[in-house]
């Protein structure tokens, strides 16, 4: 089968299209013919080697995390899926490989594709949908009437998280460029700040929750807009000791992450707020719940651009510009 492979780490290293063996599903896995895969910032960070301490892949590695497609074969212990089912998933860490014509994926990570959306729209959902769900629902237990600040409202996570937060009944603030202000409001944002012109510290105060996805300067400001007892959940770091324990990191990695996050944890404690680092986990059961919301019209996928499979490297480069409105998707079928 054709697949895009990472041969060595480096920001300038393009993925190589290669002929790879067809995956053979294990007893708890499902073989999926991939129809579409979406590109995430995580793909770029893995390629550059940014995550090799916590995600040490053995190269060459077929890349890609998100997918939508059709079940071809199921393992002996698989119960929820059969050949012909339309499915979508975020592949588990160390079992990624959606930039390929086929992938074998654990049943626990797989869900039935939302009805009435195409493969490209379905492929755009898993990583950003699960990130928003695990931040707002699972970790923060966001409730009606609370206030949440979601950074980068026009990005992949932002477009999904705004809609989910509004569905939960929260008041939503976000940042974007002036060109996207009206568009982001249409997604449901109540307060939209032009990040090039306005300072969030003069615009926002007493927020219950921040979903942080930007740099350290934005993190510092975001901590200060929280009310006492508020919470900042970061998906861009720095990773904290709890995360190191969860992944079973070796001692030297645990120490490195403890030191890396010491400053922000200390500042959060001084302000009387909570700092959490979130690294999203694949979950088929959560994707089933997300599919239900999409089928009911509570959330709609937002696509920026669809690239042909052969242009996978161009799709990654487009994501790296940081200018995509919603998700960038690769079409295979």
Helices and strands as residue ranges (DSSP letters): E 2-6, E 16-19, E 29-39, H 41-48, E 61-62, E 66-74, E 86-90, E 102-106, G 107-109, E 110-112, H 119-123, H 126-133, I 134-139, E 147-150, H 156-167, E 171-176, G 178-180, H 181-187, E 191-194, H 200-203, E 207-212, H 216-224, E 226-234, H 241-246, H 251-271, E 274-277, H 284-295, E 303-308, G 309-311, H 312-320, E 327-331
